[in-house]
């Protein structure tokens, strides 16, 4: 998966918040199964009511 790498290596830290706030999300890491990436994306929903909590992630 990410092998401990920085998730957004090409984005400077001062700009990261505004980039994420604008809706950008990282691409799937190499060798990341589609269902795992889908789960990651579901945790990144901007509306808290749409984000999966720990129990929902564990159940999935």
PDB file of N, CA, C, O and CB in Angstrom:
ATOM      1  N   UNK A   1       0.841  -1.173   0.000  1.00  0.00           N
ATOM      2  CA  UNK A   1       0.000   0.000   0.000  1.00  0.00           C
ATOM      3  C   UNK A   1       0.887   1.237   0.000  1.00  0.00           C
ATOM      4  O   UNK A   1       1.698   1.398  -0.912  1.00  0.00           O
ATOM      5  CB  UNK A   1      -0.957  -0.003   1.212  1.00  0.00           C
ATOM      6  N   UNK A   2       0.762   2.120   0.996  1.00  0.00           N
ATOM      7  CA  UNK A   2       1.580   3.340   0.974  1.00  0.00           C
ATOM      8  C   UNK A   2       2.987   3.086   1.490  1.00  0.00           C
ATOM      9  O   UNK A   2       3.889   3.892   1.263  1.00  0.00           O
ATOM     10  CB  UNK A   2       0.921   4.435   1.804  1.00  0.00           C
ATOM     11  N   UNK A   3       3.177   1.979   2.176  1.00  0.00           N
ATOM     12  CA  UNK A   3       4.484   1.622   2.735  1.00  0.00           C
ATOM     13  C   UNK A   3       5.038   2.732   3.630  1.00  0.00           C
ATOM     14  O   UNK A   3       6.253   2.912   3.724  1.00  0.00           O
ATOM     15  CB  UNK A   3       5.475   1.321   1.607  1.00  0.00           C
ATOM     16  N   UNK A   4       4.149   3.468   4.283  1.00  0.00           N
ATOM     17  CA  UNK A   4       4.557   4.513   5.215  1.00  0.00           C
ATOM     18  C   UNK A   4       4.960   5.814   4.555  1.00  0.00           C
ATOM     19  O   UNK A   4       5.514   6.694   5.213  1.00  0.00           O
ATOM     20  CB  UNK A   4       5.680   4.028   6.039  1.00  0.00           C
ATOM     21  N   UNK A   5       4.692   5.952   3.270  1.00  0.00           N
ATOM     22  CA  UNK A   5       5.055   7.170   2.550  1.00  0.00           C
ATOM     23  C   UNK A   5       4.139   8.331   2.897  1.00  0.00           C
ATOM     24  O   UNK A   5       3.060   8.138   3.459  1.00  0.00           O
ATOM     25  CB  UNK A   5       5.024   6.922   1.058  1.00  0.00           C
ATOM     26  N   UNK A   6       4.572   9.527   2.561  1.00  0.00           N
ATOM     27  CA  UNK A   6       3.772  10.724   2.761  1.00  0.00           C
ATOM     28  C   UNK A   6       2.594  10.692   1.788  1.00  0.00           C
ATOM     29  O   UNK A   6       2.803  10.482   0.593  1.00  0.00           O
ATOM     30  CB  UNK A   6       4.629  12.011   2.564  1.00  0.00           C
ATOM     31  N   UNK A   7       1.362  10.895   2.264  1.00  0.00           N
ATOM     32  CA  UNK A   7       0.205  10.768   1.390  1.00  0.00           C
ATOM     33  C   UNK A   7       0.117  11.818   0.275  1.00  0.00           C
ATOM     34  O   UNK A   7      -0.382  11.513  -0.809  1.00  0.00           O
ATOM     35  CB  UNK A   7      -1.021  10.835   2.210  1.00  0.00           C
ATOM     36  N   UNK A   8       0.581  13.020   0.512  1.00  0.00           N
ATOM     37  CA  UNK A   8       0.494  14.088  -0.488  1.00  0.00           C
ATOM     38  C   UNK A   8       1.879  14.699  -0.699  1.00  0.00           C
ATOM     39  O   UNK A   8       2.086  15.869  -0.379  1.00  0.00           O
ATOM     40  CB  UNK A   8      -0.528  15.182  -0.048  1.00  0.00           C
ATOM     41  N   UNK A   9       2.823  13.933  -1.230  1.00  0.00           N
ATOM     42  CA  UNK A   9       4.210  14.412  -1.306  1.00  0.00           C
ATOM     43  C   UNK A   9       4.423  15.604  -2.233  1.00  0.00           C
ATOM     44  O   UNK A   9       5.425  16.306  -2.101  1.00  0.00           O
ATOM     45  CB  UNK A   9       5.089  13.300  -1.752  1.00  0.00           C
ATOM     46  N   UNK A  10       3.513  15.849  -3.161  1.00  0.00           N
ATOM     47  CA  UNK A  10       3.699  16.949  -4.110  1.00  0.00           C
ATOM     48  C   UNK A  10       2.987  18.226  -3.692  1.00  0.00           C
ATOM     49  O   UNK A  10       3.064  19.235  -4.393  1.00  0.00           O
ATOM     50  CB  UNK A  10       3.215  16.536  -5.469  1.00  0.00           C
ATOM     51  N   UNK A  11       2.292  18.194  -2.552  1.00  0.00           N
ATOM     52  CA  UNK A  11       1.554  19.370  -2.088  1.00  0.00           C
ATOM     53  C   UNK A  11       2.235  19.913  -0.839  1.00  0.00           C
ATOM     54  O   UNK A  11       2.448  19.188   0.133  1.00  0.00           O
ATOM     55  CB  UNK A  11       0.058  19.023  -1.800  1.00  0.00           C
ATOM     56  N   UNK A  12       2.574  21.202  -0.877  1.00  0.00           N
ATOM     57  CA  UNK A  12       3.219  21.844   0.273  1.00  0.00           C
ATOM     58  C   UNK A  12       2.237  21.897   1.443  1.00  0.00           C
ATOM     59  O   UNK A  12       1.045  22.138   1.251  1.00  0.00           O
ATOM     60  CB  UNK A  12       3.714  23.278  -0.093  1.00  0.00           C
ATOM     61  N   UNK A  13       2.735  21.676   2.630  1.00  0.00           N
ATOM     62  CA  UNK A  13       1.896  21.628   3.826  1.00  0.00           C
ATOM     63  C   UNK A  13       1.010  22.875   3.984  1.00  0.00           C
ATOM     64  O   UNK A  13      -0.159  22.730   4.342  1.00  0.00           O
ATOM     65  CB  UNK A  13       2.774  21.467   5.055  1.00  0.00           C
ATOM     66  N   UNK A  14       1.516  24.094   3.732  1.00  0.00           N
ATOM     67  CA  UNK A  14       0.636  25.266   3.886  1.00  0.00           C
ATOM     68  C   UNK A  14      -0.577  25.254   2.941  1.00  0.00           C
ATOM     69  O   UNK A  14      -1.601  25.861   3.254  1.00  0.00           O
ATOM     70  CB  UNK A  14       1.436  26.531   3.649  1.00  0.00           C
ATOM     71  N   UNK A  15      -0.476  24.582   1.805  1.00  0.00           N
ATOM     72  CA  UNK A  15      -1.578  24.533   0.849  1.00  0.00           C
ATOM     73  C   UNK A  15      -2.479  23.312   1.034  1.00  0.00           C
ATOM     74  O   UNK A  15      -3.569  23.263   0.465  1.00  0.00           O
ATOM     75  CB  UNK A  15      -1.032  24.545  -0.552  1.00  0.00           C
ATOM     76  N   UNK A  16      -2.050  22.350   1.803  1.00  0.00           N
ATOM     77  CA  UNK A  16      -2.773  21.080   1.896  1.00  0.00           C
ATOM     78  C   UNK A  16      -4.210  21.251   2.379  1.00  0.00           C
ATOM     79  O   UNK A  16      -5.122  20.643   1.819  1.00  0.00           O
ATOM     80  CB  UNK A  16      -2.039  20.141   2.822  1.00  0.00           C
ATOM     81  N   UNK A  17      -4.424  22.055   3.394  1.00  0.00           N
ATOM     82  CA  UNK A  17      -5.779  22.228   3.931  1.00  0.00           C
ATOM     83  C   UNK A  17      -6.730  22.739   2.856  1.00  0.00           C
ATOM     84  O   UNK A  17      -7.819  22.192   2.681  1.00  0.00           O
ATOM     85  CB  UNK A  17      -5.766  23.196   5.125  1.00  0.00           C
ATOM     86  N   UNK A  18      -6.330  23.778   2.139  1.00  0.00           N
ATOM     87  CA  UNK A  18      -7.233  24.339   1.130  1.00  0.00           C
ATOM     88  C   UNK A  18      -7.447  23.372  -0.030  1.00  0.00           C
ATOM     89  O   UNK A  18      -8.535  23.330  -0.605  1.00  0.00           O
ATOM     90  CB  UNK A  18      -6.681  25.665   0.604  1.00  0.00           C
ATOM     91  N   UNK A  19      -6.428  22.597  -0.379  1.00  0.00           N
ATOM     92  CA  UNK A  19      -6.568  21.603  -1.448  1.00  0.00           C
ATOM     93  C   UNK A  19      -7.577  20.528  -1.030  1.00  0.00           C
ATOM     94  O   UNK A  19      -8.444  20.146  -1.816  1.00  0.00           O
ATOM     95  CB  UNK A  19      -5.191  20.956  -1.785  1.00  0.00           C
ATOM     96  N   UNK A  20      -7.461  20.045   0.203  1.00  0.00           N
ATOM     97  CA  UNK A  20      -8.401  19.033   0.697  1.00  0.00           C
ATOM     98  C   UNK A  20      -9.801  19.620   0.852  1.00  0.00           C
ATOM     99  O   UNK A  20     -10.791  18.968   0.519  1.00  0.00           O
ATOM    100  CB  UNK A  20      -7.917  18.460   2.040  1.00  0.00           C
ATOM    101  N   UNK A  21      -9.883  20.841   1.354  1.00  0.00           N
ATOM    102  CA  UNK A  21     -11.171  21.514   1.515  1.00  0.00           C
ATOM    103  C   UNK A  21     -11.862  21.672   0.164  1.00  0.00           C
ATOM    104  O   UNK A  21     -13.090  21.655   0.082  1.00  0.00           O
ATOM    105  CB  UNK A  21     -10.983  22.890   2.184  1.00  0.00           C
ATOM    106  N   UNK A  22     -11.065  21.827  -0.894  1.00  0.00           N
ATOM    107  CA  UNK A  22     -11.601  21.936  -2.243  1.00  0.00           C
ATOM    108  C   UNK A  22     -12.054  20.609  -2.831  1.00  0.00           C
ATOM    109  O   UNK A  22     -12.589  20.576  -3.939  1.00  0.00           O
ATOM    110  CB  UNK A  22     -10.580  22.543  -3.133  1.00  0.00           C
ATOM    111  N   UNK A  23     -11.847  19.513  -2.105  1.00  0.00           N
ATOM    112  CA  UNK A  23     -12.354  18.220  -2.542  1.00  0.00           C
ATOM    113  C   UNK A  23     -11.319  17.255  -3.094  1.00  0.00           C
ATOM    114  O   UNK A  23     -11.652  16.116  -3.422  1.00  0.00           O
ATOM    115  CB  UNK A  23     -13.373  18.434  -3.557  1.00  0.00           C
ATOM    116  N   UNK A  24     -10.070  17.689  -3.202  1.00  0.00           N
ATOM    117  CA  UNK A  24      -9.044  16.788  -3.737  1.00  0.00           C
ATOM    118  C   UNK A  24      -8.776  15.655  -2.749  1.00  0.00           C
ATOM    119  O   UNK A  24      -8.688  15.886  -1.543  1.00  0.00           O
ATOM    120  CB  UNK A  24      -7.735  17.563  -4.039  1.00  0.00           C
ATOM    121  N   UNK A  25      -8.650  14.464  -3.249  1.00  0.00           N
ATOM    122  CA  UNK A  25      -8.259  13.311  -2.440  1.00  0.00           C
ATOM    123  C   UNK A  25      -7.168  12.558  -3.178  1.00  0.00           C
ATOM    124  O   UNK A  25      -7.126  12.552  -4.408  1.00  0.00           O
ATOM    125  CB  UNK A  25      -9.478  12.380  -2.145  1.00  0.00           C
ATOM    126  N   UNK A  26      -6.292  11.929  -2.427  1.00  0.00           N
ATOM    127  CA  UNK A  26      -5.169  11.231  -3.050  1.00  0.00           C
ATOM    128  C   UNK A  26      -5.652  10.083  -3.926  1.00  0.00           C
ATOM    129  O   UNK A  26      -6.726   9.518  -3.720  1.00  0.00           O
ATOM    130  CB  UNK A  26      -4.209  10.706  -1.981  1.00  0.00           C
ATOM    131  N   UNK A  27      -4.839   9.769  -4.889  1.00  0.00           N
ATOM    132  CA  UNK A  27      -5.103   8.635  -5.765  1.00  0.00           C
ATOM    133  C   UNK A  27      -4.866   7.350  -4.972  1.00  0.00           C
ATOM    134  O   UNK A  27      -4.194   7.375  -3.941  1.00  0.00           O
ATOM    135  CB  UNK A  27      -4.200   8.684  -7.044  1.00  0.00           C
ATOM    136  N   UNK A  28      -5.407   6.242  -5.439  1.00  0.00           N
ATOM    137  CA  UNK A  28      -5.153   4.991  -4.720  1.00  0.00           C
ATOM    138  C   UNK A  28      -3.662   4.651  -4.734  1.00  0.00           C
ATOM    139  O   UNK A  28      -3.011   4.768  -5.772  1.00  0.00           O
ATOM    140  CB  UNK A  28      -5.967   3.837  -5.341  1.00  0.00           C
ATOM    141  N   UNK A  29      -3.125   4.235  -3.604  1.00  0.00           N
ATOM    142  CA  UNK A  29      -1.729   3.794  -3.581  1.00  0.00           C
ATOM    143  C   UNK A  29      -1.544   2.592  -4.512  1.00  0.00           C
ATOM    144  O   UNK A  29      -2.488   1.848  -4.776  1.00  0.00           O
ATOM    145  CB  UNK A  29      -1.292   3.433  -2.134  1.00  0.00           C
ATOM    146  N   UNK A  30      -0.337   2.419  -4.995  1.00  0.00           N
ATOM    147  CA  UNK A  30      -0.055   1.254  -5.832  1.00  0.00           C
ATOM    148  C   UNK A  30      -0.372  -0.014  -5.048  1.00  0.00           C
ATOM    149  O   UNK A  30      -0.129  -0.094  -3.844  1.00  0.00           O
ATOM    150  CB  UNK A  30       1.428   1.252  -6.307  1.00  0.00           C
ATOM    151  N   UNK A  31      -0.903  -0.974  -5.729  1.00  0.00           N
ATOM    152  CA  UNK A  31      -1.248  -2.278  -5.154  1.00  0.00           C
ATOM    153  C   UNK A  31      -2.374  -2.206  -4.117  1.00  0.00           C
ATOM    154  O   UNK A  31      -2.565  -3.147  -3.346  1.00  0.00           O
ATOM    155  CB  UNK A  31      -0.023  -2.889  -4.518  1.00  0.00           C
ATOM    156  N   UNK A  32      -3.112  -1.103  -4.094  1.00  0.00           N
ATOM    157  CA  UNK A  32      -4.232  -0.978  -3.161  1.00  0.00           C
ATOM    158  C   UNK A  32      -5.483  -1.553  -3.820  1.00  0.00           C
ATOM    159  O   UNK A  32      -5.904  -1.066  -4.869  1.00  0.00           O
ATOM    160  CB  UNK A  32      -4.456   0.515  -2.741  1.00  0.00           C
ATOM    161  N   UNK A  33      -6.080  -2.579  -3.221  1.00  0.00           N
ATOM    162  CA  UNK A  33      -7.301  -3.141  -3.803  1.00  0.00           C
ATOM    163  C   UNK A  33      -8.416  -2.090  -3.875  1.00  0.00           C
ATOM    164  O   UNK A  33      -8.521  -1.224  -3.007  1.00  0.00           O
ATOM    165  CB  UNK A  33      -7.773  -4.356  -2.981  1.00  0.00           C
ATOM    166  N   UNK A  34      -9.230  -2.179  -4.904  1.00  0.00           N
ATOM    167  CA  UNK A  34     -10.306  -1.216  -5.108  1.00  0.00           C
ATOM    168  C   UNK A  34     -11.238  -1.085  -3.923  1.00  0.00           C
ATOM    169  O   UNK A  34     -11.646   0.023  -3.576  1.00  0.00           O
ATOM    170  CB  UNK A  34     -11.094  -1.594  -6.305  1.00  0.00           C
ATOM    171  N   UNK A  35     -11.584  -2.210  -3.292  1.00  0.00           N
ATOM    172  CA  UNK A  35     -12.509  -2.127  -2.158  1.00  0.00           C
ATOM    173  C   UNK A  35     -11.881  -1.428  -0.955  1.00  0.00           C
ATOM    174  O   UNK A  35     -12.590  -0.794  -0.173  1.00  0.00           O
ATOM    175  CB  UNK A  35     -12.970  -3.522  -1.758  1.00  0.00           C
ATOM    176  N   UNK A  36     -10.580  -1.532  -0.797  1.00  0.00           N
ATOM    177  CA  UNK A  36      -9.901  -0.813   0.292  1.00  0.00           C
ATOM    178  C   UNK A  36      -9.893   0.680  -0.004  1.00  0.00           C
ATOM    179  O   UNK A  36     -10.146   1.493   0.886  1.00  0.00           O
ATOM    180  CB  UNK A  36      -8.449  -1.334   0.483  1.00  0.00           C
ATOM    181  N   UNK A  37      -9.604   1.044  -1.248  1.00  0.00           N
ATOM    182  CA  UNK A  37      -9.616   2.464  -1.610  1.00  0.00           C
ATOM    183  C   UNK A  37     -11.023   3.038  -1.454  1.00  0.00           C
ATOM    184  O   UNK A  37     -11.176   4.163  -0.978  1.00  0.00           O
ATOM    185  CB  UNK A  37      -9.111   2.661  -3.060  1.00  0.00           C
ATOM    186  N   UNK A  38     -12.041   2.293  -1.843  1.00  0.00           N
ATOM    187  CA  UNK A  38     -13.422   2.754  -1.667  1.00  0.00           C
ATOM    188  C   UNK A  38     -13.719   3.002  -0.193  1.00  0.00           C
ATOM    189  O   UNK A  38     -14.389   3.977   0.150  1.00  0.00           O
ATOM    190  CB  UNK A  38     -14.416   1.726  -2.245  1.00  0.00           C
ATOM    191  N   UNK A  39     -13.231   2.137   0.671  1.00  0.00           N
ATOM    192  CA  UNK A  39     -13.405   2.317   2.110  1.00  0.00           C
ATOM    193  C   UNK A  39     -12.682   3.573   2.581  1.00  0.00           C
ATOM    194  O   UNK A  39     -13.219   4.338   3.382  1.00  0.00           O
ATOM    195  CB  UNK A  39     -12.890   1.087   2.876  1.00  0.00           C
ATOM    196  N   UNK A  40     -11.462   3.788   2.085  1.00  0.00           N
ATOM    197  CA  UNK A  40     -10.711   4.997   2.440  1.00  0.00           C
ATOM    198  C   UNK A  40     -11.496   6.242   2.042  1.00  0.00           C
ATOM    199  O   UNK A  40     -11.640   7.172   2.836  1.00  0.00           O
ATOM    200  CB  UNK A  40      -9.321   4.998   1.759  1.00  0.00           C
ATOM    201  N   UNK A  41     -11.998   6.257   0.820  1.00  0.00           N
ATOM    202  CA  UNK A  41     -12.750   7.413   0.322  1.00  0.00           C
ATOM    203  C   UNK A  41     -14.004   7.647   1.161  1.00  0.00           C
ATOM    204  O   UNK A  41     -14.367   8.792   1.427  1.00  0.00           O
ATOM    205  CB  UNK A  41     -13.131   7.211  -1.156  1.00  0.00           C
ATOM    206  N   UNK A  42     -14.663   6.572   1.576  1.00  0.00           N
ATOM    207  CA  UNK A  42     -15.874   6.729   2.389  1.00  0.00           C
ATOM    208  C   UNK A  42     -15.567   7.382   3.736  1.00  0.00           C
ATOM    209  O   UNK A  42     -16.440   8.019   4.325  1.00  0.00           O
ATOM    210  CB  UNK A  42     -16.542   5.370   2.611  1.00  0.00           C
ATOM    211  N   UNK A  43     -14.359   7.232   4.221  1.00  0.00           N
ATOM    212  CA  UNK A  43     -13.951   7.855   5.486  1.00  0.00           C
ATOM    213  C   UNK A  43     -13.587   9.328   5.306  1.00  0.00           C
ATOM    214  O   UNK A  43     -13.471  10.065   6.285  1.00  0.00           O
ATOM    215  CB  UNK A  43     -12.764   7.101   6.085  1.00  0.00           C
ATOM    216  N   UNK A  44     -13.409   9.751   4.076  1.00  0.00           N
ATOM    217  CA  UNK A  44     -12.992  11.132   3.785  1.00  0.00           C
ATOM    218  C   UNK A  44     -14.148  12.037   3.394  1.00  0.00           C
ATOM    219  O   UNK A  44     -13.911  13.142   2.906  1.00  0.00           O
ATOM    220  CB  UNK A  44     -11.969  11.137   2.682  1.00  0.00           C
ATOM    221  N   UNK A  45     -15.379  11.612   3.590  1.00  0.00           N
ATOM    222  CA  UNK A  45     -16.529  12.438   3.225  1.00  0.00           C
ATOM    223  C   UNK A  45     -16.462  13.766   3.976  1.00  0.00           C
ATOM    224  O   UNK A  45     -16.110  13.797   5.155  1.00  0.00           O
ATOM    225  CB  UNK A  45     -17.861  11.700   3.533  1.00  0.00           C
ATOM    226  N   UNK A  46     -16.800  14.862   3.296  1.00  0.00           N
ATOM    227  CA  UNK A  46     -16.709  16.177   3.932  1.00  0.00           C
ATOM    228  C   UNK A  46     -17.821  16.396   4.958  1.00  0.00           C
ATOM    229  O   UNK A  46     -17.631  17.137   5.923  1.00  0.00           O
ATOM    230  CB  UNK A  46     -16.762  17.272   2.876  1.00  0.00           C
ATOM    231  N   UNK A  47     -18.966  15.767   4.763  1.00  0.00           N
ATOM    232  CA  UNK A  47     -20.054  15.885   5.735  1.00  0.00           C
ATOM    233  C   UNK A  47     -19.894  14.775   6.772  1.00  0.00           C
ATOM    234  O   UNK A  47     -19.845  13.592   6.436  1.00  0.00           O
ATOM    235  CB  UNK A  47     -21.458  15.803   5.034  1.00  0.00           C
ATOM    236  N   UNK A  48     -19.815  15.178   8.021  1.00  0.00           N
ATOM    237  CA  UNK A  48     -19.576  14.206   9.094  1.00  0.00           C
ATOM    238  C   UNK A  48     -20.619  13.100   9.127  1.00  0.00           C
ATOM    239  O   UNK A  48     -20.290  11.956   9.439  1.00  0.00           O
ATOM    240  CB  UNK A  48     -19.549  14.909  10.430  1.00  0.00           C
ATOM    241  N   UNK A  49     -21.861  13.417   8.814  1.00  0.00           N
ATOM    242  CA  UNK A  49     -22.909  12.387   8.872  1.00  0.00           C
ATOM    243  C   UNK A  49     -22.698  11.309   7.817  1.00  0.00           C
ATOM    244  O   UNK A  49     -23.249  10.216   7.943  1.00  0.00           O
ATOM    245  CB  UNK A  49     -24.289  13.022   8.692  1.00  0.00           C
ATOM    246  N   UNK A  50     -21.912  11.591   6.778  1.00  0.00           N
ATOM    247  CA  UNK A  50     -21.641  10.609   5.733  1.00  0.00           C
ATOM    248  C   UNK A  50     -20.369   9.810   5.982  1.00  0.00           C
ATOM    249  O   UNK A  50     -20.142   8.782   5.345  1.00  0.00           O
ATOM    250  CB  UNK A  50     -21.544  11.297   4.404  1.00  0.00           C
ATOM    251  N   UNK A  51     -19.537  10.286   6.915  1.00  0.00           N
ATOM    252  CA  UNK A  51     -18.284   9.585   7.206  1.00  0.00           C
ATOM    253  C   UNK A  51     -18.570   8.299   7.968  1.00  0.00           C
ATOM    254  O   UNK A  51     -19.462   8.245   8.815  1.00  0.00           O
ATOM    255  CB  UNK A  51     -17.325  10.487   8.014  1.00  0.00           C
ATOM    256  N   UNK A  52     -17.810   7.285   7.655  1.00  0.00           N
ATOM    257  CA  UNK A  52     -17.944   6.032   8.400  1.00  0.00           C
ATOM    258  C   UNK A  52     -17.195   6.159   9.724  1.00  0.00           C
ATOM    259  O   UNK A  52     -16.094   6.706   9.783  1.00  0.00           O
ATOM    260  CB  UNK A  52     -17.403   4.824   7.571  1.00  0.00           C
ATOM    261  N   UNK A  53     -17.814   5.645  10.776  1.00  0.00           N
ATOM    262  CA  UNK A  53     -17.130   5.635  12.062  1.00  0.00           C
ATOM    263  C   UNK A  53     -16.345   4.329  12.203  1.00  0.00           C
ATOM    264  O   UNK A  53     -16.404   3.463  11.331  1.00  0.00           O
ATOM    265  CB  UNK A  53     -18.144   5.803  13.232  1.00  0.00           C
ATOM    266  N   UNK A  54     -15.628   4.204  13.286  1.00  0.00           N
ATOM    267  CA  UNK A  54     -14.770   3.044  13.500  1.00  0.00           C
ATOM    268  C   UNK A  54     -15.562   1.742  13.461  1.00  0.00           C
ATOM    269  O   UNK A  54     -15.101   0.752  12.894  1.00  0.00           O
ATOM    270  CB  UNK A  54     -14.043   3.169  14.829  1.00  0.00           C
ATOM    271  N   UNK A  55     -16.728   1.740  14.050  1.00  0.00           N
ATOM    272  CA  UNK A  55     -17.549   0.522  14.064  1.00  0.00           C
ATOM    273  C   UNK A  55     -17.969   0.137  12.646  1.00  0.00           C
ATOM    274  O   UNK A  55     -17.901  -1.036  12.281  1.00  0.00           O
ATOM    275  CB  UNK A  55     -18.797   0.719  14.953  1.00  0.00           C
ATOM    276  N   UNK A  56     -18.400   1.106  11.847  1.00  0.00           N
ATOM    277  CA  UNK A  56     -18.824   0.816  10.472  1.00  0.00           C
ATOM    278  C   UNK A  56     -17.659   0.287   9.648  1.00  0.00           C
ATOM    279  O   UNK A  56     -17.829  -0.622   8.836  1.00  0.00           O
ATOM    280  CB  UNK A  56     -19.410   2.075   9.809  1.00  0.00           C
ATOM    281  N   UNK A  57     -16.477   0.855   9.856  1.00  0.00           N
ATOM    282  CA  UNK A  57     -15.290   0.379   9.139  1.00  0.00           C
ATOM    283  C   UNK A  57     -14.966  -1.045   9.571  1.00  0.00           C
ATOM    284  O   UNK A  57     -14.679  -1.904   8.738  1.00  0.00           O
ATOM    285  CB  UNK A  57     -14.076   1.312   9.392  1.00  0.00           C
ATOM    286  N   UNK A  58     -15.013  -1.288  10.873  1.00  0.00           N
ATOM    287  CA  UNK A  58     -14.711  -2.621  11.400  1.00  0.00           C
ATOM    288  C   UNK A  58     -15.712  -3.659  10.895  1.00  0.00           C
ATOM    289  O   UNK A  58     -15.335  -4.784  10.566  1.00  0.00           O
ATOM    290  CB  UNK A  58     -14.709  -2.598  12.933  1.00  0.00           C
ATOM    291  N   UNK A  59     -16.986  -3.277  10.836  1.00  0.00           N
ATOM    292  CA  UNK A  59     -18.023  -4.193  10.365  1.00  0.00           C
ATOM    293  C   UNK A  59     -17.864  -4.523   8.887  1.00  0.00           C
ATOM    294  O   UNK A  59     -18.212  -5.615   8.437  1.00  0.00           O
ATOM    295  CB  UNK A  59     -19.396  -3.597  10.612  1.00  0.00           C
ATOM    296  N   UNK A  60     -17.337  -3.568   8.150  1.00  0.00           N
ATOM    297  CA  UNK A  60     -17.178  -3.788   6.708  1.00  0.00           C
ATOM    298  C   UNK A  60     -16.006  -4.687   6.464  1.00  0.00           C
ATOM    299  O   UNK A  60     -15.697  -4.999   5.314  1.00  0.00           O
ATOM    300  CB  UNK A  60     -16.998  -2.466   5.954  1.00  0.00           C
TER     301      UNK A  60
END
